[in-house]
């Protein structure tokens, strides 16, 4: 089963999305801020990271850049999750090191397609 690290500071969003992903057969671990997410990724080596970009302590942009700069976590695909749907936000997320980008509120079908594209059917 594929493991997804969900880095999301909003408790309702974190709980709702993690429950929905678990129902789809994923193992889900969570972190509440960018620093926690960075540490969890290094310790757990998940198959994929769903990363909110507006996080306390360390924002998603910085977290993504640090994950991609670290040999231990560089290969883990990151999908940015953000309520920021401005034209430049997708490019900003990709420039920070994210492998894909999705907007909130999350459309689960669309997000699942993006997850499958990154890690295949390994769940």
KAWOUR-V928101 format. One line per field, one symbol per residue. psi: psi as a letter, one per 40 degrees, with the letter a starting at -180 (. if undefined). burial: b if it has 16 or more other ideal C-beta (glycine too) atoms within 10 Angstrom, else e. Layout:
psi: ???
burial: ???
This chain:
psi: hihhhhhhdhdddddddddddddeeihhiiieidddddddddddgidihhhidgiichiddddddddeehddedehihhhhiehfidedddddddeeieihiiiihhdddddddddddeaff.
burial: ebbbbbbbbeeebbeebbeebeeeebebbbbbbbbbbbebbeebebbbbbbbbbbeebbbbbbbebbbeeeebeebbbbbbbeeeeeebbebbeebbbbbbbbbebeeeebbebbeebbeeeb
